């Protein structure tokens, strides 16, 4: 009976739910701002390529 009470009181599963919700929000933001992120990354890699070429 004590094990059943401990199981009902235990809150370890809440951490998993929080992580899943955070991941869902991050994926949603990535999908929402995909074009902006892509253009920023393209500019960054272009600058890196240009810097390497100038060495």
C-alpha positions in Angstrom: 0.0 0.0 0.0 2.9 2.4 0.8 4.3 1.8 -2.7 1.0 2.9 -4.3 1.0 6.1 -2.2 4.6 6.8 -3.2 3.8 6.3 -6.8 0.8 8.7 -6.7 2.8 11.3 -4.9 5.9 11.0 -7.0 6.5 13.9 -9.4 9.3 12.7 -11.6 7.1 12.6 -14.7 6.5 16.3 -14.5 10.0 17.0 -15.6 9.5 14.9 -18.7 6.3 16.7 -19.6 8.1 20.1 -19.2 10.9 19.0 -21.4 8.5 17.8 -24.1 6.6 21.1 -23.9 9.8 23.1 -24.2 10.8 21.1 -27.2 7.4 21.6 -28.9 7.7 25.3 -28.4 11.2 25.4 -29.9 10.1 23.3 -32.9 7.2 25.7 -33.4 9.4 28.7 -33.3 11.8 27.1 -35.7 9.0 26.3 -38.1 7.5 29.8 -37.7 10.9 31.6 -38.3 12.4 29.1 -40.8 13.0 31.6 -43.6 14.6 34.2 -41.3 16.9 31.5 -39.7 17.9 30.2 -43.1 18.8 33.6 -44.4 20.8 34.4 -41.2 22.7 31.1 -41.4 23.4 31.6 -45.1 24.9 35.1 -44.4 27.0 33.7 -41.6 28.4 30.9 -43.7 29.0 33.3 -46.6 31.0 35.5 -44.3 33.0 32.5 -43.0 33.7 31.4 -46.6 34.8 34.9 -47.6 37.1 35.1 -44.5 38.6 31.7 -45.3 39.2 32.8 -48.9 40.9 35.9 -47.9 43.4 34.0 -45.8 
